[in-house]
Amino acid sequence: MRKIFTFAAALAIAGVLTGSAWADDAAAKPKKNKAGAAKKENAEKESLTPEQKKAKHQEAMKTRFGKLDADGNASLSIEEFTAKLPKDPAKAETAKEKLTKRFATLDANGDKPLSLEEYTTPPKRDKSDKPAKAKKNAATEK
């Protein structure tokens, strides 16, 4: 028992002498601050110009496209586009319907697979379509 105590005391003394005591090691580790990281990210986003924001968004869209393109043929089939569905069957069916409609909206030329350009270009609205806010405001005014 005395040998263990002596060994532990020697380690503690060595740590104090070298500046790496166990308590100091724990205190020296940086703590993860998720709220601080989110604030920093929001500040970076706000400091970007509209062109920089658009470029960053386009890069994120390209990355998502690459993750969805399972076979690597530089186009998305409807199967690849709807591959990541919720496990709950009811939610999966609703999600698949929404994604199928979205796929048809994005497929500008109607050839079925989505190209990177089709995926990253926002769909054009018909002039007869009103934005969602306008529809909502019209409904509340009646």
C-alpha positions in Angstrom: 0.0 0.0 0.0 2.9 2.3 0.8 4.5 1.7 -2.6 1.3 2.8 -4.4 1.0 5.9 -2.3 4.7 6.7 -2.9 4.3 6.1 -6.7 1.2 8.4 -6.8 2.9 11.1 -4.8 5.9 10.9 -7.1 3.7 11.3 -10.2 1.9 14.3 -8.6 5.2 16.0 -7.8 6.5 15.3 -11.3 3.4 16.8 -12.7 3.7 19.9 -10.6 7.3 20.3 -11.5 6.7 19.9 -15.2 3.6 22.0 -15.2 1.2 19.2 -16.2 -0.7 18.3 -13.1 -3.8 16.2 -13.7 -6.1 19.0 -12.5 -4.4 21.4 -14.8 -4.8 19.1 -17.7 -8.6 18.9 -17.2 -8.8 22.7 -16.9 -6.7 23.2 -20.0 -9.0 21.4 -22.3 -11.2 23.8 -24.2 -14.9 23.4 -23.5 -17.2 23.1 -26.5 -19.6 26.0 -26.6 -22.3 25.2 -29.1 -24.1 28.5 -28.6 -20.9 30.5 -29.1 -20.2 28.5 -32.3 -23.7 29.2 -33.6 -23.4 32.9 -32.9 -20.0 33.0 -34.7 -21.5 31.2 -37.7 -24.4 33.6 -37.8 -22.1 36.6 -37.6 -20.1 35.1 -40.5 -23.3 34.7 -42.6 -24.3 38.2 -41.9 -21.0 39.6 -43.0 -21.2 37.9 -46.4 -22.2 39.8 -49.5 -25.2 38.5 -51.4 -22.9 37.1 -54.1 -20.8 35.2 -51.4 -24.0 33.9 -49.8 -25.2 32.7 -53.2 -21.9 31.0 -53.9 -21.9 29.3 -50.5 -25.4 28.1 -51.1 -24.5 26.8 -54.6 -21.5 24.9 -53.1 -23.8 23.3 -50.4 -26.3 22.3 -53.1 -23.4 20.6 -55.1 -22.3 18.7 -52.0 -25.9 17.5 -51.4 -26.2 16.5 -55.0 -23.0 14.5 -54.8 -24.3 12.7 -51.7 -27.6 11.8 -53.3 -26.0 10.6 -56.6 -25.5 7.0 -55.4 -24.3 5.7 -58.8 -22.0 8.6 -59.5 -23.4 9.3 -63.0 -23.8 13.1 -62.4 -27.6 12.9 -62.5 -30.3 12.0 -60.0 -33.0 9.5 -60.7 -36.3 9.6 -58.8 -35.1 6.6 -56.8 -32.0 8.4 -55.7 -33.9 11.6 -55.0 -36.4 9.8 -52.7 -33.9 7.3 -51.2 -33.7 8.9 -47.7 -37.3 8.6 -46.4 -38.5 8.3 -42.8 -38.8 4.9 -41.3 -42.4 5.4 -40.3 -44.5 4.2 -43.2 -47.2 6.9 -42.9 -44.5 9.7 -42.9 -42.5 7.9 -45.6 -45.5 7.9 -48.0 -46.2 11.6 -47.4 -42.5 12.5 -47.8 -42.3 10.4 -51.0 -45.3 12.3 -52.5 -43.8 15.6 -51.6 -40.4 14.6 -53.0 -41.9 13.3 -56.2 -43.7 16.6 -56.7 -40.5 18.5 -56.0 -38.6 16.3 -58.4 -41.1 17.1 -61.2 -40.8 20.8 -60.4 -37.0 20.7 -60.6 -36.9 18.6 -63.8 -37.1 21.6 -66.1 -36.8 19.7 -69.4 -38.9 16.7 -68.3 -36.3 14.1 -69.2 -36.6 12.4 -65.7 -33.1 12.4 -64.3 -32.1 15.7 -62.6 -28.8 17.2 -63.8 -26.7 19.3 -61.4 -27.9 22.4 -63.1 -31.5 21.5 -62.7 -30.9 20.6 -59.0 -29.1 23.8 -58.2 -31.3 26.2 -60.2 -34.4 27.4 -58.4 -37.6 26.5 -60.4 -39.3 29.4 -62.2 -42.7 30.3 -61.0 -45.7 31.0 -63.2 -46.8 34.6 -63.0 -50.2 33.3 -62.1 -48.8 31.7 -59.0 -48.9 33.9 -55.9 -46.3 33.5 -53.2 -47.4 31.7 -50.1 -47.5 34.9 -48.0 -49.9 36.6 -50.5 -52.2 33.6 -50.4 -52.2 33.5 -46.6 -52.8 37.3 -46.4 -55.7 37.0 -48.9 -57.3 34.2 -46.8 -57.0 36.2 -43.5 -58.5 39.4 -45.1 -61.8 37.6 -46.0 
